[in-house]
Amino acid sequence: MADEQLTTIGRCHVCKRTFAFVPDAVTTVMIDPETGLPPGFTVLGTFREPTPEAVARSVREPVCPACVDRAERFRKLAAPPAPRLDTWWRGDS
């Protein structure tokens, strides 16, 4: 039984649902406790270089698999693959 990993019950930082997870294998996001946002993000949704203090005080918060799946689907929809362009040829002129 030494290979079994202990599960923990915690709250997803995104949807606030309670879920069981293995602490070493769960997807996490770094959150600055003072702002409630990832370091470097502003309340307007813009990004700036995070200060070393903000990174130092940030903690890793777990994210449930359902939220990770939703984020992946959103990423695929928001950035579709580039259209394939065939080579252009002049024809007989």
Sequence and secondary structure as in RCSB ss.txt:
>XXXX:A:sequence
MADEQLTTIGRCHVCKRTFAFVPDAVTTVMIDPETGLPPGFTVLGTFREPTPEAVARSVREPVCPACVDRAERFR
KLAAPPAPRLDTWWRGDS
>XXXX:A:secstr
 TT    EEEE TTT  EEEE TTTSEEEEEBTTTTB TTB TTS B    HHHHHH EEEEE HHHHHHHHHHH
HHHS              
